[in-house]
Amino acid sequence: MPYIIKRFLCFIAGISIESFGIALITKSALGTSPISSIAWVVALRFPQISFGVTIFAMNVIFVIIEVILLRRDFHAFQYLQLAVTFWFSAVLDVSMTILGWFDPDTWWMQGAGLLLGCFVLALGICMEVAPGIIMVPGEGIVHAFSVVTKVRFGTVKVYFDVSLIIIAGVLSFVFFHRLNGLGVGTVVVAVITGQIVNLLNRHFRFVPAIRKTQAVREA
């Protein structure tokens, strides 16, 4: 199989696994991931609109902000982020449907679902990032802010995630007069997912193998 196809399949699989991970985290009813927090609160307020649709709309806004920030440095191929987020959103809605049966009513079931969701999300992130094909909008907008502000990507990422959670919290109080859709799970996802990614990158052979092969071919 041509190497570029392997990279593309790994990327698409990673996006799909990420979507399922976020769906599992969300269905655990302890809160959703920071990047999807605003979209989930909006979906709860307007149940006639699916979670996938609100995620897609949110990511379109991210891409628009990227264009505004980067201007001429935003290259045409980066519009492929819209195709990526369309696939992500579609798989997310399918995943939410598949997990329709999962309605945990005890703290240990919620916790188990949350932790499993974090693991699945981290695995998807590893597979999505490894091929180095294109950034997803959630990473692209952080990169754009990093370029414009000259602040390190990791630092901008922290501020960005915190800002999303705050905005989602404000919307939750506006819509429901209480926190709804956010919770301790949102904090857990923010804290441990990156650590799980690091763990998987150290022990899952297919991730470094992809990077190594890519480096050899580009040398």
N, C-alpha and C positions, 0 to 999 in steps of 0.2 A: 504494500500500500504506500503511495507517495507520502512523504513526510508531512507536507502541508495539509493533506487530508487528515492525517492522524492528529495534527495540532488542532484543526478545526473541530473534529469530532470530540476531542478532549474538552475544548472550550464550550461547545454546545452542551455536552454532558454535565460539565461543571455548573453552567447556568441553570440547567434543569434541576440538579441536585440542590443547589442553593434555594430555588423556589420551593422545593418540597420541605427543606429545612425551616424556612420562614413560616410556611403553612403549619408545620408541626409545632413550632414555638408559639405561634399565635393561637392555635387550637388548645394549647395547654392552659390558656386562660390566666396566665400570670403576667401578661404584657407581651408586646411584640418587639422586634429588633428596632434599634434607633433609626435606621435608614428607612424603615417602613412605618414608623410611628404615626406620622401625619396622615398618610394614606389610610391607615387602619382606623383612626379616629373618624375620618371623613366617611369611610365605608360604614362604620357603625351608626353614624348620624343619618346617612342616606342609604338604607339597606337595599334600595332598588338598584343601586350601583354596586357592582362587584368590587371586591378587594383588588383584583387584577386590573380593573379599569382605573381605579384611583392611583394604583402604583404606576401605571403607564402614564397617566396625566402628570404625576409628580416628577417622573423622570424626564418627560418632555420639557417641563419647566427647568430642570437641571441643565439640559442641553442648551436651552435658550440662554440661560445665564452664562454658560460656557462661551457661547458665541459672542455675547456682549462683552465679557471680560477679555477674551483672547483676540477678538477681532480678526486681523489678518493672520494671526497665528493659529486660528481654528481652521484646520484643513478639511477639505471636502470629505475625505474618507471617514472622518470622525462622525459624520451623520449616520454611519452604520450603527452607532449607539442606539438609534431609534429602532432599528430592526432587532437588535439584541434585547432591548427592553420590551418590545412587543412579544418576543418569544418567552421572556421571563414572566411577563404578566399572564400570558395564556397558560403556561404551565402552572403558575401559582393558582389560578382559578380552578384548574383541573385537580390540583393537589388538595385544595380546600374542599372540593366535592368528594374526592376519594376519602378524605379524613372526616367526612360528615358524621361518621359513627363515633368518632373519638370525642367524648364529652366528659372529661375526668371530673369526678365530684369529691375526690379526696386529695389532700395536700401532697401525699407521696406519689399519686398518679400524675398530678400536675407537674411535680418536680422531675419525675422520671421522663415525662414527655418533653419538658423544657431542656433537660440535659441532653437527651437524645437528639432533639432538634438542633442544639448548638453544635453537636458533633457532626451531624449531617450538613449543616450550614458551613462549618469549617472545611469539611471535605470538598464541598462544592467550590469554595473559594480557592482551595489549593489547585483544583483541576482547571478552574477558570483562568487563574493567573499564570499557571505554568507555561502554556503555549505562547504567551506574549503576543496575542493577536490584536486585541483592542480593549480599551478601558470601558467598563460599564459606566453609565451616567453618574452613579453615586461616587465613583472614584474619579471620574473625569472632572466633575465640578470642584472636588477637593484639589485636584492637580491645578485647575485653572486659578483658584484662589491662591494656591502656593506660588504659582508663577508671578501673579500680579503683586502679591504682598511680599515676596522674597522670604517667606517663612517656610520652614521645613514641612514636608508633606504630612509626617506623623503628627506634628503639632496642630496643623490645620485640621486634620481628621478628627482629633479630639474635640476641638472647638465646634466643628461642624456638627458632629453627632450630638453634643450637648445642646446646641442651638435647635436642632430638630426636635429633641425631647421637650425642650421648653415650649416651643411653638405648639407641639402636639398637646402638651399639658394645658396651655392657654385655651386652645380650641376645645379641649375636653370640658373645661369648666364653662365655656361659652355655650356649648351644645347641651351638656348634661348637668351642669352645676356641681360636678364632682369629677374625680379622675375615672376615666372609663377607657379601656384599651391599653392603658399603661399600668405598670406595676413593678414589683421586684424583679420579674423576669426580664424586663427591659434593661435593668442595671446588670443582671447576671450575664445577659448576652453581650453587653458592651465590655464586660470585664474579662470573661473567659474565652470568648470565641477566638481572639487573637492568639491566646496561649495554646489553644487546641490546634490552630493552624501551624504554629511553630513546632508542636509535637509531631503532627502528621508529616510535615516537611522533613523532619529528621528520620522518620521511620518508614514512610511509604516510598518504596523504590521508584515507582513510576513517575513521581514528580521530578526528582533530580535527573532521572534518565532522560526525560523530555528536554530539560534545560541543557544537559550535557550534549545531547545529540544536536540540538539547535546551535549551540556554540561551535561544535565541530564543523557543521555545515556552513556556518557563516564565516568561519576562519579563512 
